Every structure is written in C-alpha cells, then in structure tokens.
Amino acid sequence: MRLKIEHTTTFTYDHPISEAYTEMRLKPLDANGQRCLSFRLTTEPHDAVLRYADQFGNDVRHFDFIQPHQKLMVAAVSEVLTPDIYVSDSSNLLPLDEFNYLFPTEYAPHTPDLVAFSASHKVSDLPLENALALMRAIYGTITYEKGATDVNTTADKALALGRGVCQDFSHIMLAACRLQNIPARYVSGYLYNNGYDAASHAWIDVLVPERGWVSLDPTHNTEQTSQYVRVAVGRDYDDVPPTRGIFKGNAKEKMDVSVSVKEF
C-alpha cells in the first residue's frame, strides 16, 4: 500500500520564550519490507533541522530555535510503501538487545498483577502461541477509551483500570510477553483507517523461534498489515516519543497535533 502521511505539530506559549530545543521521531523506517519513499520536515519560523540515528536505529530530527517566539509549527510529510505482511529483516539479538527486550522498564514493570496476568494466559510451550493468546486476552480485557489514561500511565495501572489507549495495550503486552521470556519491543507509527480520523498508533513486535520478529497489535487483535506504517522501535514509549523537548522561558506550553494518512 502506498500512503502519504502529513503530521503537523504546533507549539504555542502564553508568554514569549527565548529558546526551544526539540527532537522528533517522525520519519518512517526503511526496513522490514517497508520503504520510505520520501520524507520532509520543516519548521515555521524556519530553522535548520539536523538529524542522527538513536541506539535503536530510529531517525531523529532535532533543532534549536533560539529566537523569542510564542508559536512554532513543525510539518512532517512522508510517502511510504508498506508491505502486505510484516517481513522480519533480522532476528538475531545482541546481548544488549536481549537485555533491552526482556527486562522490565518503567512503563512495562514486572509487578505482581502483571506476573499473574501473564501466567494465567500461558497456553503452551510455544512462544508464538503464547504471544497470540496474550494479544487476545488484552483485547478482550482492556476497553479502549480515550482520556482514561495519560502519556505517563504504566502497564500495571492500565491493567488495574481496565481501560486505556494503544500505548497502554502495548505496554501491558510488552510486560506480559517479557514475563514469559519472549523478547518484545514497542513500535510507534501510524494506522491507515480508510479515510477516518488518523492519529499516531502503537503496537509491539515479539521475537519467536518459529518466525523471527512478529508484529502484533493488541488494540485491534491482529498482526501488522499493509495499513500500518512503522516509525520507530524501542523498549517502551519513552524511547520513541514523536516529540520531545525543552524550552527557556516563564510560560505554559500547549501542543496541538494534526495527522492525516491517505492512500495515493
């Protein structure tokens, strides 16, 4: 599927600020069967945009706007060719990668409730069967509800609440898979929804002997399809936020995000 993504972020401040340093992970990955045909990121007012690759291979664009301002707009436009099915380019883990994708994190801790949840849904000795069972269980247990949680909600809190958004579904599954010794990583990206409201999305990859990396979406109880656009991977949300930054000034910041995903 050939998709065009327009992701616009607008920062506004109730008083002028003197400087704002921002990092953005918005460029789709060019791997695992997915091809990023083009990507452009611009700022208004204009500023020089630099780039680097983080430890997980994600593209990071960053800029430091040092002029006084009360509004900054960042527009990212991507064209992507997505595969019909997810193709795992590599399934070999270095020792550090194995540590990253098996051990608990702040967002996906190994608390007693998550230990119990994971154990209660182990159905066999096959990692893929267990991962699929966990995906079905999370989909059937957690209610999708915008506003029930926030960006700081951890997996154990979302599980206790019984509701949340894609980030919460993914963190619960990360913790549950890792507790079964199944390496798992967080995926951020987009989901094409046939013209309906678009937004950033999150799901996970699990590493299983039968197939290598398998990409699963517990929010929709499905494997990744051609409607998914992969942007970044990491241990949890903290590694892959679309936007992260700091500013100098005595002001309150407001951030508005607009996302469009269209087939072309």
N, C-alpha and C positions, 0 to 999 in steps of 0.2 A: 504494500500500500504506500502511495506517495502522499505525504502530509506536509502541510505548511503550518508552522506554529508561530504565533505572534504573542509575545509575553511582555507586557508593559508594566513597569513598577514606578509609582510616583511617590516621592517623599515630600511631605510638607511639614513646616515648622511654624509654631505660633509666634516665634520671635526669630530674627536673623541669627544664623550660626556662622562661625568663621571657617570651619573645615569639616569635611565628611570623607572618611575612608570607607570604601565599600568593596566587598568581594561578592561575586555572583557565579553560581554554578548553573548555567542555563544552556550550554552547548550540548546537543545530543551526542551520545557516544558513537564512535565509528568502529564498532566491533560486534562480535556475536551475531553476524548476519545482518545487522543494521548498518546503513550507510548514511552519514550526514553529508548531504549534497552541498549545502551552503549554510553559513551562519554569519550574522552581523549583529553587533551590539553597539549602540550609540547612546550618548548622553545629551541632555538638553538642560542647562547650557552645556556646550561642548567641552569635553575634557579628553586627554589622552588615556586610552584604555590599554593596559598591559595584561599579560597572561602568564600562567605557569600551570604545571600539572601537579596535583597533590599526590600523596603516597598511594592512593588507590587508582591513579591514572585518570582522574577526573579533570576536565578542563576548567580552570578558574580564571575569570576575568576580574581585574581589580583596577581601581582608580582612586585618586586622592584629590578631591575638589577643594581647593584652598581659598576660594573667593567667598566673601559673605553672600549668603543666599537664604531664601525661605522656601524654595521649591527646586526639586531636582527630578527629572524624568529619565528613566532608562528603558530603552526599547530593544528587545532582542527578537530577531526574526530568523527562523530556521526552516530549511527544507530537508526532509528526511525520507528515506526509502526503508520501510520496515519489512522484515521477513514474515512469511505466513506462520512460521513456528520459530521459537527461540532456538538458536544454534549456539552451543557452548564451544567457544574457541579453545579454551584451556581448562583442564580440571585438576591440574597439579598445584598443590598448595605448598608454599614455603613455610618453614616453622613459624615465622611471624604471622603469616596469613592464617594458619591454623589456629594460632592463639587468638587472633582478632575475631575469627568467626565461630569460635566455640565457647569463649569465656563471656561471663556476664558484663553488661555495660550499665551505665546509669539509666538509660531508657528501657533496657531489657534485663532487669536484675533476675537473680535466681532466688526469689522469695519462696516461703513455704507454700503459698497458694498457687504459684506458678509451677512449682515442683509437683504438687498434687494434680493440677490440671494436665500437665504433660504426661504424667504416669498413667492417668485414667484413660488416656486416648492412645496408648500404645497397643497396636493391634497385631503386630507380627515382629519378626526379626529383620524385616526388610526396610531399610531407611525410607525408600520412596513410598511404600505403602503407609508407613507411619506419618510421613510428612503430609500425604494426601488426607489421611484421617484427621490430622490436626487442622488442616485447612477447612475441612468440612465442619469440624466441631466449632471452630472460631466463627465461621459464617453462621452457624445455627445458634450460637450462644450470645454473640455480641450484636446489639442493634445499632445500625448506622444512624447517627444523629449529630448533625452539625451543631456546634456550640455546647455540646455536653462536656467536652474536654477542651484543653488548650494546647499550645505548642510544647508546653513543659510537662504534660501528663506522661507518666511512666506506665509500663505494661501492667504492673500489678494493680495500679489504681484504676486503669481502664477495665481490667478484668473484674475487679470488685464492683465497679459501677455498672458493668454490663452493657455499656454503650460507648460510642466514640466515632472517630472518622478513620480514614485509611491508614493514617500514621499509627493509630492505636492498634488496629487489626494487625498491622505488620510487626509492631513491637511485641505483641503477645506471641505471635507465631515465631519470631526470632528467638525469644526466650524458651518457648516450649520445644523447638527443634534442637537448640543447643543443649538443653537438659537431656535429650535423648542421644547426645553425642553426634548430632547431624550438623555439620558446618552450615551456617546460614548468614546471608548478608542482606542489608537493606538496599532497596532500589528506589530512586526517585525519578520521576518523569512525568509523562502526560498520558491521558487515555482519550482517544478519539471516540466521541459519543454521538456520531451521526447527526451533527448539527445542533445538538442540545448544548446547554451551558458547559463550558470547558473549564478545567482547573488542573492544577498540579495534582499528581497522583503518587501513591507509594505502594510497593509490594515487596516481595522478597525472592531471593534465589536460595536454593538448597543444593548441597553437593552430595550426590548419591553415587555409589559404585556402578549402578546399572546404566546411568546415562550421563554422568558428569554433572554440571550445573543444570538445574531445572528451575524455571521461573514460575512462581505461584502467586496468585492474588487472592488472599483470604477475604478481602472485602467483597469480591464477586464470585468466589468459589470456582476459580478457573485457572488454567495455565495461561501464560502470556500468549497473546495472539498478535496479528498484524496491526491491531488497533492501539497497541502500546508503543510508546516512544521512551526509550531509556536515556536518561541524562547523567546519572551519577550512581555510584555504589559506595557502600561503607559499612561500618559496624552497626550504626543506627542513624537516626535523623541528624544527630549532632555533627556527623561527618559530611553531610550532603545538603545543608540548607540552601535553598535557591539564593537567599540574600543574607549577608552577614556584614556588620559594620559598626563603626563608632563615629561620633561627631563631637565637635567642640562648640559649646555654647549653652546658655541657660534657656532651654526651650523644650517643648514637648514635641515629639515626632509622631507623625501619622503616616502610615504606609498603605497605599491602595494598589491592588494588583488586578490586572485585566489579562485574561488568557483566551486566545482563540486557536482552535485546532480544526483545520479544514482539509478535505481531500482535494487534490488537484491533478 
